[in-house]
């Protein structure tokens, strides 16, 4: 008899129903309940296995009540079964609480573990090197369906789903593409990196590089993949052809202090990766010209800079800075901080976009704390205007052929709304409410900018396709929390108005 069963027997002998057991007694068994019911799929130390990692770092965006619901009822379209018929409500609550507690052991994910998780399914060189479908390969959309952990490949001309396949838990940070658009790379929150062939609709390889992963970037020459990890705090360099391990680079500051890695970005004109560190005041640049990107160039910062964007020529880095009361501008050539940018609230610079306004480049950023879009002059670094919105927003998108910049109010009370900003008058031109009562978020344009696709982020949500000029709704495709949508041509061309 296991200790858990023994305790249950004792409770019954004492005439106590399990559901009415003292919370402290049930809490003592939470770790044992985990080992009995969860560790086979989620790992002995909650670091993940076939199922995702169940650690505070992995669950920070999920409410504890939602975790309890998954334990009780399971998760549709996955291998996660419900345990409501085996666990009492008190045990479900105790187990959910346990998953939000720090691990009792120091977790690591060394090179030997990465290599052990590497799977190479097929050599891409043996597959046809032309698209085996009749869609325009540069106008495909890769759609992440977060509600049931699937990926949809959509034809951006007919707006039809060509392929749908399961993903790892909680794809994060947006997929990235090879320079020709043939391959797409995914990173999941619990460290799985996958390589998928969009010409042949085949998974090529996958590996697990960490316990809590932020995002990945692909070098513009198509040779290297670099992955940013929160846990353990490091960078992992992979061969882009098959995801085999090249190097693990610990995120250690010059003084030896360790850091989580917030994100990694590709800077194509510089032939380098630029890295955001969460816990130390440094920016890293790693060149991949004629070599694997292994040695960081350290740029001292005046603050912790964990949210980046770039000017169109990639010379200047715009970074969120609490100390500066908004942001800072870093000259990547000299490595010096040029100026502070006073911005209200918490600007979400990583989702900002730029466009031409009155003959010069301007940059606009949403704000995750205040209902405002800030527009900056990229020559003088001065604030041109603040555009008031219905609430704090998260995503902003446009296209060179569109007169509007689209932005949501993701964190506001009217999350059903999406704003259209006229890029030449810098005023709010339209407010749409695609599905009243449901969260409208994240827009991506077709390659030519004629159409755009908007997500309604709900279990009974949808992709909604609009004519970008007339704003007429063209089509609606039901989906379960479609989060991000990424157009191949826009992404590989680093198009104006989309995320990079």
N, C-alpha and C positions, 0 to 999 in steps of 0.2 A: 504494500500500500504506500502511495506517495505521501509526502508530508501534507500536500494540499488536501488529499482525500482524508487523511487522518484528522486534520483540523475540522473538516466538514463533519466527520463522524462525531467529534467531540461536541461541536455545536448542536448537533441533533440530539445527542445524549442529554445535553443540558436543556433541551427543549427550545432551542433558538433556531428559527428558520434562517437560512443563509442570507436571505435578503434583509433580515433585521439584525445581522451581526454587527457588533460595534465597528465603526469605521476604522479604528486603529488596528483591530484584529484583522480585518479584510486587507488593509494596506500592507500588513506584514507579509501577506501571501502574494502581493502583486508581482514581485520578481519571479516567484515560483509559478504563478499563472502564466507569465510570459514564457518561461522556459518550457512549460507543458504545451502551450497552444501556439506560440508565435515564433520561437527561435528557429525552427526548421526552415522557415521561409525568410525570416528577417535577420538571421544571424544571432550567434550566442550573445554578443555584446551590443545588439541593436544596430550594428553597422550596416545591415542590409545583406541580402543574398539574392535569391530569386525575387524576393519582395524588396520594397524600398527600405532605406534606413529609417529607424524610428527613434530619432534623437531630437532634442530641442532645436538644434541648428537646422534640422530638416523640416520640422513641423511648425516653424515660427509663424508662417502665414495661414495656418489652419487653426480654427477655434477648437478648444478642447472638447466642447459639446459635439462638434462634427466628428472628431476622432472617436468619441464614445459611440456615436451613431454607426460609424463604419464597423467598429468592433461588434456591435449588436446585430447589425443588419447585413454586413458585407458590402462589397462594392460591385455594382453591375458591370458586366463585360470584362471582369478580371478574375484571377484565381482566388481573390479574397472572399472567403466564405463568412457568413454571419455566425456569431457565437451566442446569440440571444437565447438559444435553447439549451445551452450548456452552462452559461454564466449568469449569476444573479445580477440585478441592477447595481448592487453595491460593489460586486466584483468588477463589473464593466467600468464603473466610475473609478475604482482604485487602479485598474489597469491603465486607463486613459491618463490618469494623473501620473502614474509611474513613467509613461513614455515621455512626459515633459520634464522629467528630472534628469540632471546631468549623468553621464555614464560613470560607473564606478571605476572604470579602467581608462588608462590613457590610450586613445585610439590612434592607430597609425595605418598607413596604406603604402608600404614600401614597394620598390621596383619589382621585387619577387612576386608580390601579390598582384600587381598590375599585369605582369606577364602571365600569371596563372589564369587570369580572367580574359585573356586575349583570345578572340575567336575569328578566324579568317574563313569565311564561308565559300568564296569563289574568287578566282583570280580575274579581275576586271578586264585584263588584256585578252582573255579568252571569249569575251562577250562582244556582240556587235558594237561598233563605235559610232553608230548613227541611231537616232531615235527609232524605236520599234513601235511607234504610235504615230498618229497623223496630226497631233497637236503641235503648235509652234513651241519649240523647246524653251524659247526665251520669254514666252508668255504663259508659262505654267505658274500656278500658285501652290505653294506648300502651306497647308492649313493645319495648325495644331488644334486638335479637338480635346481640350483639357478635361472636360467632364467625364470622359471615359477612356482617356489615355490612348488616343488614336491619332494618326496622321492621314490627311486626305491630300491627294494630288489632283488639282483642279485645272481643267482647260480654261485659260483666261479669255478665249474668244467665244466659246459656246457656253461657258460657265456650267460645265458638267464634271462630275467627279469621275476621274479615270481610274483611280486606284485608292484603296484604303487599307491601312495595316496598323496593328497595335504598336504602341511605343512603350518605352520604359516610363516609369513613374515621373510625372511632373517635368516635362521638357521645359528647359529654362534658358533664358538669355537669347533666344532666337536662333534658328538654324543658320548655317553659313554654307557657301557654295564654292565649288572649284571655279577657276577663272573662266572655263568654257561653259559653265552651267550644267555639266553632266552629272556631277556628284553633289549631294547635299550631306552635311554633317550636323548631327544632333547631339546636344548634351542634356542629360537629365539631372534633376536636382540631387539625386543620390549617386552621381558619379559615372553613369554609363555614357559612353561616347559611341555613336553609331554612324556608319558610312553607308549611304544608299545611292544606287544608280538610277537616275531619272530617265535615262534612255531605255533601260531594260526592266525597270521596276523590280529591282533585286537588291536585297541587303548584301553588301560586300563583306563587311567586317564590323566587329564591335569589341570594346574593351571597357573595363571599369577602372577609372583613374583616381578615384577618391571616394570620400564618404559624403561630403557636401560640396557640390560643384556650382560655380556661379555661371560661367559661360565659356565659349571657345571662340577662337579666331583662326582663319586660314590665311596663310601667306598668299600674296597676290600672284606669285609664280606657281602656286599649286603644290608646293613640296612639303610644307610643314603645317601641322595643326598644333596650336598652343591652347592649353586648357587652364583656367583659373579656378583654384580650389579655396574654399573657406576652411575645410577640414579634410586632411591636414593642410595647413597654410603653405601652399606651394604652387608652382607652375609645372605642368607636365607637357613635354614636347613629344609629339607623335609623328610618324611617317604618314603623310596624307594618303599614300597609295593603299595602305592596308591597316593603318592604326597601330602598327608595331611601335613599341616604346623606343624613344631615342634618349631621353634624359628626364630626370626629376630634378627640379631646381627649387630648393627651399627658399621661402620668402623671408629672408633674414636681412634686416637693415644693416647699414655699415657698422653700427654699434653692437650688432649681434642680436638685437631684439627681433622676435618673430612676429609675423603678421598674417592675417587672413588676406586673401587676394580678392578684391572686389570685382574686377573685370579685366579682360585683355582685349585689345583692339588692334586691327591691322591698319598701318599707315602706308598705303601703296607707293606714293611718290618717294617715301623715305626708305622703302625696302626693310621695314622693321615692324615689330610688335611694340605697342605702348601699353603699359601695365599700371592699373590703379591698385594701390595698397590700402587696406582698410585701417590699419593700426599704427603705421609709422609715416612720418612726413617725408616720403620719397616718391618720386615718379620713376619708373624704370622704362628704358627703351632697349630692346634687344634686336640687333640687326640680323637679318637672314640673308644678306648678300653673300653668295658663294660659300655659305656654311650653314650648319644648323644654328639656330638662335640660342646660344647657351650662356653668354656672358652679358649681364645687365650693365648698361650705362646708367649710373645713378644720378638723378637730378634732385637735389635737395629742394624741399618745398617749405613754405611758411606755415602750413597747416596740413591736416589730414584731408587728402583730396580723393574722394571715393566715387565720383560721378563725373564722367568726362564727355566732352564733345570736341570737335575740331573745326578749324576754319577750312574753306574749300581746298586750299593748297596744302593742308596738313602741317603748316609750319607752327601754328599756334594751337595750344591746348586750352580749352575753357573747362574749368573744374569747379565743382561746388565746394565752397569753403565757408564753414560756420564762423570762423574767426574773422573773415573779411565781411561778414554780413551779407553774403550772397555768393560771389564767385571770385576766382582769380584767373588771370591769363598767364600762361607759361610759354615762353619762346623755346621751342624744342631745339632750335639751332644753338642758341647760347646757353640754354638750361636755366635761364633767369626768369623770375616772376616779373612780368611787365607792369601789371596794374591789378588793383582790386576792382571788382564790379559790384556795386551795392545793389542788391536785389532783395525784394521782400520774401518772407516765408522761407520755403525750401524749394528753390528752382530745380526742376528735373532736367538737367542739362543733357543727360544721356538720350533723351527723347526730343531734344530740340532740333529744329531744321533751319536752313538758310535759303534765301532767295534774293533776286535782284530787285531793288527798290530805288527808284530815282537815280539809276546809273551806278549804284553801289551795292555791295553785299550787306544784307542785314541778317540777323539771327534771332529767332524767336524761341522761347522756352516755356513750357507749361510749369505749373507750380503745384506741389503735392500738399501744401498747407494752406494756400490762399487762392481765392478765385480770381486769378489774374494771369494773363500772358504778357511776358516782358519782351520787348523788341529792342535789340542792341545794334548799334552801328559797328561793323567789323573793321572799320578803319580807325575810328576815334575811340572805340570801346565805350562810348557814351550811351546811356539809356535814351532811346527815341520816344518810347511811350509804353504805358501799361494799359492793356486792354482788359476790362473787367469781364468776368464770366460768371456763370451760375454756381461755380464751386471749384475746388481744387481738381486739377486734371493730371493725367498720367501720360497719355500718348498724343503726339502731334504729327501730322503727315500732310504732304502736298506732292506736286509734280510740276516739272517745268512748263507743261502745257495746260496747267490748271490755274484759274484766277484765284482759287481759294486755298487756304490752309485749314484743315479740319482738326478739331481738337475736342476731346471728351471732357466731362466733369466727373471723372471716375470716382473721386472721393467725396463728392458733394451730395447733398440731400436729393438733388434732381438728376440722378445718375442716368436717367433715361434720355437725357438731352445730349446732343452733339452740336457744336458751334462751327460755323463756317466764317472765317475771317478773310475779308478782301485784302489781298496782298499789296495792293497799290494805294488803298486809302487807310490801311491799318485800322479798320473798323469791323465790328461784328456785323456781318451782312445777313446771316440766316441762322436760325436755330431749328433743328429737326428733332423729332421724337419718334424714332423708327418703330419701337414697340413699347408703348406706355407701360410704366411700372417695371421695366427691365433695363439692365445696365447696357448702354451703348458705348462701345470702346474699340479702339484700334482700327484704323483705316489703312488700306494699301491700294495703290493705283495699278491699273494694267500697264503693260510696258509702254504703250503709246500715250497713256494718260487719258484715254477716252472714257474709261469706266473706272469705278472704284468699288472696293469690297469692304463692307463694314461688319463688325461683329456685334451681335447681341449676346452678351456674356451671361447666359442663363442656362439651366438644365433643359428648359424648353426654348432654347435660343435659336439663332439662325445666322447665316451669312446673308447680307442684303446687298444686292448689286445695284449701283446707281449710274446713270449717265452723269459724267462729271460736269457737264456744261448746263444741261437743262434741269438736273437734280431729279429727274424722273426715275422711279424705281423700276428696274428691269426684271429682276428675278429675286426670289427668296428661297433659300435652301435650309431646311431645318437641321439644326445641329445641337449637340450637348456641350455648351460652354466653348464655342470656338474662340480661342484666345488670339494668337498671332496668325497673320497671313503674310506670306513673303513671296513677292514676284521675282522670278529668277533673273530676268533681264535688268530690272531696277537694282537688284542687289549686287550683281556682278559688275554693273556699270557704275556703282556708287552714285546712283542718280540723285539729283537735287530733290529734296523733299522727303527722302526715306531715311531710315536708320542705317547706320554703317557698322 
